[in-house]
Amino acid sequence: MKSSLKAVKQFQKIAGLLNEEITGTKKTIEMDLVPYTGDSSTDQEFWSFLESHNITLSILTWHGPGGGYPDVELTGSEQDLRDLLQSMGHDEDDIAMYMGEE
């Protein structure tokens, strides 16, 4: 059962990627980007993730309203943005909020 569920999820991801490729669908989310605590390996992982998933980052405001952290826009495929948010420790409720599904 688990292997068939995994296969379905992989198929859905591939189908979604093909649809985005055909239609050019991209999604943009906005968030405060809290820098890591100076751990250069963690920072490198973040930038590598963005690059490998074709996610672009644009700084909207260097000193945003959320504690003075930069306010940024992240643009990429919906699945890649979800994966990024999950890797940053956000739960499903947070991800739904960022994706405009609340």
JOVENLIN-V868334 format. One line per field, one symbol per residue. ss: DSSP state (H for helix, E for strand, C for the rest). phi: phi as a letter, one per 30 degrees, with the letter a starting at -180 (. if undefined). burial: + if it has 16 or more other C-alpha atoms within 10 Angstrom, else -. Layout:
ss = ???
phi = ???
burial = ???
This chain:
ss = CHHHHHHHHHHHHHHHHHHHHHHCCCEEEEEEECCCCCCHHHHHHHHHHHHHCCCEEEEEECCCCCCCCEEEEEEECHHHHHHHHHHCCCCHHHHHHHCCCC
phi = .dddddddddddddddddddddcidbbbbcadcddddiddddeddddddeddchccbbddbdcdddiidecbccbadeddddddddddjddddddddddicd
burial = ---------------++--+-------++++++---------------++--+-+-+-+----+----++++++++++-+++-++---------+--++---
